[in-house]
C-alpha cells in the first residue's frame, strides 16, 4: 500500500497494524485509549438511541451506532482492562484496580481479581497453551473443538455457535456468574447501580426497548460474536513433536501478529483492469478488512505477539510502533516475528495447529479442575 498517497499512510497503519519501515511513530498514551473507548461507546449508544427513536430510514443509524458501541466495549476490555490486570495501565496499583473494577462492572465480565490471577498465573507462565490455560479450555469445552478435526469441521462448528441462541445464552449466563463469583464489593456496587438503577429508570420511563436495542444487543450478542472470533486467532497449539516446552523460541512460536488488509493493485494495469482492481480492493478494504479491525481485532490485538514477549512493557499504548521498533532493533534475543494477513488466514493457522496437535495431550477428559461457568470468561486474553 506504499503506492497510496502519503496522507493515507497513517490511517492505513492503524487499520493494518503494520507500519512502514521508515514511518515516523505516533505517540499515544494510556489516557488516549481510555478516553477514546468511552467516547466511542457513548457516541454509539447516542446514535443508536436516535436512530431507534426516529424510526423509518433513520433506523439505518443503528448500524454505525452498534459498531461504535461494540468498538468502545471491546477496547475497554481488550486493552484497558487487560493492562490493568498486569498493573500496567498507569503503573499505579490502586488506580489500575479501580479502573478494572469499573470495567468489569460495566461489561459484566470475569471479575477483576480472579481474572488478574488466572491470566498471569495460567496464561503468561509455564502453563501457557496447556490444559491449565483458560484459552485451551475454552477451545476444548466451550467451542468443542479437538485435535483430529479438519479445518472445515472447525469453521462449521464455530459459525454454527455464532448463530446459536443456546450458545449465546450459556455465554451470557457464564459472564454473569463469572462476574459475581468472589467479585469485589466495588464491582458489585457498580453493577448494581448501573443495571439495577438503569432497569428501574428504563421501565419507569418506558424507554426499555431503546435500552435493549442500543446497549444490551451490542453488550451481549455482538460482543460475544466478536469475543469468539478473537479467541480463534489468539494462539496456536504446540506441534505434537515439540519436546522443549520452555524458552523464548517456544513461547514465541505460539503467538503471531495478525495484519489486516491486502496489497493495493499493481501499477501499470490497462485502464479498465486497473479500475476494476481498485474498486475490488476498495470494497474488500471497506467491507471485510475494516469491520474485522474495528469490531474483532480491536486495539493492540493485531500485535498480541509483542505483548507476550514483553507483557510488562510500558510502551503498550504505542503497540504498533513498539513492535516495529523491536523488529528493526533485532528483537532482543527473541526469534523472528511471524504474522498472518487477514482474519481468515489467522483462524486457519490456529485451526490447523489444533488439528494436528497431540490428541492425548489435549484430551478434554483430562480437564478436571475448571468450572464450566468460568470457561466463557477465558475467551479474551
N, C-alpha and C positions, 0 to 999 in steps of 0.2 A: 504493500500500500504506500510505499515511499513516493510513488509517482503522483499521488494526490496532492492538492495544494497544501502549502505549508501550514495555513491556518487551520486545517482539519486534523493535523497530526496529534495534537494533544488530546482531542476528543477520541480519536482512534486508539490512542494509547490506553485511555481509561476504559474504552469499550473492550479492547482485545486483552488487556492485561500485560501487553508486551511492548515496552518502549523501543524506539530505535536506538542503536548502539551509541550514537553521538547526541542523543536528545538531552536537553537540559532538564534536570529534575524539578519537580514542583513540590514545594514543602507544605504539606498539610499538617494537621495537629489532631490530637485526640478530641479536643473540643469541636473541631470541624465535623468529625464523623458523628459525634453525639448530637450536635445541633441539626445537621442535615437529615439524620434519621428521623428525629422528631418532627422537623418541618415537613418532610415528605409524607409522613404518616398523617399529620394533622391536615395538611392540604388535601390529601387523598380522601380523607373522611369528609371534609367540607365539600369537595367536588361531587362525591357520591351522594351526599345528602341533597345537594342542589339538583342533581340530575333526577333522583328518585322523586323529589317533591314536585318538580316542574312537570315531569311526565312527558309523554309524546316523544318527539325526536330528541329531547334533552336526556332521555334515558341512555343515550349513547355516551353521556358523560360518566356513566358508571364504569366503563372500560378503563379510561385513564385514572379514574378515582380508585378503583380496586388495585390497579397496578402500583400507584404511588403509595397506597396504604400498605400493601404487601412488601414493597421495596423497603419502606421505613421499618416495618416489623422485622424483616429478615436482617437488615443491617444492625439493628439493635441487638438481635440475638447472635448473629454470626461474627460480628466484630466486637462490639462494645461489651456485651455480656461475657464473651469468650475471653477477652483481655482482662476483664475484671476478675475472672476466675483464676487467672495467673497472677493476680495482684499487680498487673502491668498496665492498667488503663492510665492512671495518673501516678502510679507508684506510691500511693498512699493507702494503706490497708483499709482504714475505716471508710474513706471516701469511695474507694472502689467497691467495697462490700455494700455500701448504701445504694450505689447505682445498680449493682447486681440485684439487690432485693427489689428495687422498684421495677426492674425489667421483668423479673420472674413473676411478680405480682400482676403486672400489666398483661403479659403474654400467656400466663398460665402454663409455665414450662417447669421442668425439674427444678426444685428449689436450689437456691444458690450454694449453700454449704455442701449439700450432697453432691451436686454437680462438680463443684470445685475439687472435692476429694477424689471422686471417681475419675474425673478427667485427667488429673495429674498423676494419680497412682496407677491407673489401669490403661490409660491411653498414651501417656507420654513416658512410659517406663519399660521395663523388660517384658511386660505383658502386652505390648503393642502388637495388634493383629494376631493375638492368640485367643483361646476360648475365654480368657478373663476380660478381654477388651469388649466394652459395650457395643462398639461398632460391629464386631464379628457376631455377637449375639443377636443384634438387630437383623443382620443378613440371614442368619440361620433360622431364627424363630419368627420374627415379625414378618419378614418378606418370604420366608420359606424357600430360600434359595440354597442349593447344596452342591458340593463337588460332583462332577459327572453330568450335570445338566448342560445342555447346549446353550449357546448364546441366545438362540431363538426362543428356547423354552423360558429362559430368564426374562427376556424382554416381554414375552407374553404374560408371564405371571405378574410382573411389576405393573404393566399397563392395565391389567385387569384389576389390580388392587387400587390403582389411582381412581377408578370409577366405581369402586365397591362401597356402598353405604355401610356395610358391616365393618370393613376395614377402617373407614374414617370415624365411625362411632367408637370402635375399640381404641383408636388412636386418641380421640378427644377425651375419653374416659381415663385413659392412661396418663394423659397430660395432667388432668385434674388430680388424680391420685399421686402422681409423682411430685406435683407441687405441694400437696397437702401433707405428704409423709415427712414428718420431722422438720417442716419449714419453720423459719424464724417468726417470732411474733410480729416483727415489722412487715414481713412478706404477707402474712395473713391479714394484717390490718389494711395494707394497701389494696389487696384483692377484695376485701370486704367492703371498703369504701367505694372502690371503683365499680364493682359489679353489683354489690348489694344496693348501694345508693343509686347507681345508674339504672338498675332494673326498676326500682320504685319510681324514679323520675320518668322513665320511659313509659311505664304503664299509666301513671297518673296523667301524663300529658298526651297520651295516645300516639306517641312517636315510636313505639316499639318496632313497627315494621321497618322504619328508616334505620334504626339502630341495628336490627338484624342484618339488613342488606349492606349497610355502609361499613359496619365494624365486624360483626361476627362471621360473615361469609369469608372475608379475607383472613380473619384470625383463625378460623377452623379449616375450611376446605382448601382454600388456595394455599395457605401456609403449609398444610400437610402434604399437598402435592409437591410444592417446592422442596420441602424437607426430605421427602422420599427420593426425589431425583438427585438432590445433593448427596444423600447417603451413597448413591450408586456410583459416585465418581471420587469419593474421598481417598480411598486407599486400595492398593492391590494386595492380593493374598500372596504369601511367600510361595515360591516354586517348591514342588514336592521333594526335589533333590537338594534343597538348601540345608547344609549341615551346620554352618556358622550362623547363629541367631543373635548376634550382637555386633556392635561396632558401627561406624559411620557408613560403611559400604552397604551393610544390610538394611539399616533403618532408612537410608536414602532411597533404596530400591522400592520401598513400599508407598512412596508418595511422589506424584509428579504434578507439574503445573498444567492448567487447562486454559489455553488461549482461545479467545472467541473471535471468529471471523474467518475470512478466506482471502486469497490473493486477488488483487484487482486485475481486470483484464489486461492482457499483454498489449503493449503498444504495437502499432503497425498493422492492425487488422483492417480489412476493407471496411468502408463506412457502414454498410448495413450490418455486417457481422459485429463490428465494434459497438454499434448502437444496441443491438440485441444483447451482447455480452454485458454491457454496462447496466442495462435495465435488469437483467437477471441478477447481476451482482448486487445492485441496489436493493432489489426486492428481498434477496436472501439475507442481506445485512439487516434490513429493517424488520422483516417478519420472522426470522429464525434466530439470528445471532444476537440482535439487541434484546429481544424478550428473554433469551437464555441468560444473558449477562445481568439484566435488570431485575429479573424475578427469581432466578435459581442460583446462579453463581455470583451472588452479590458481594460487594466489598472485597476483602482480601482472599476470598475463597479461590480465586483463579491462581493464586501463587501460594497455596497452602503448603507446598513443599518447603518454602522459606521458613514458615513458622515451625515446622517440625525439625528443621536444622537449628534454628535459633528461637526457641519458644519464649525466651525472656528478652528478646530484642527490644530496645527502646525506640527503634525505628519502625515499629509495626505499622504506624499510621501513614508511613510513606512506603507501603508494602511493595508496590510495583517497582519503584526506583531502588529500594533497598535490595531487592532480589537481583536486579540488573547490575547494581554496583558490586554485589558479591560475586556474580558470574564473571564480570570483567576482571575483578581482582584475583580470580583463580580459585574461588570458593573455599579458601582457607582450610585445606586438609580434607574436605569432603569430595566425593566423586562428582562427576559431571552432572549438571541438572538435566532432567528429562521433561518432556512436555507432549501433550496432545493438542491438536487444533479441533475444537468443536465438541459439543456435549455428547453427541452420539459416539464419536471415536473414543472419548474418555470413558463412557459407560461400557463400550465394547471391551476396552482394555481391562477394566475391573472384572467384568463377567467372564472373560477368557481366563483370567488368573484364578478365579474361583472354580471354573470348570475343570481345570487340571490340578487343582490343589489336592493335597493328601486327604483322602476321604476318611481315613482313620483319625487323623489329627483334628479334622473339623467335623467330627461326628456330633450331631446335635444332641444325641442322647447322653453325651459326656458333660453337658452343661447342667449342673445340679444346684448351683448356689445363687441363681438370679430369679427374682420375682418377675413374672410377666408384666406386672404393672409398671416396671421401670424400663422395659425394653424400648418402647417408642421414644423415650427420652434420649436414647442413645443415637437417634437418627442424626443429630447435629454434633459437630465436633466442638 
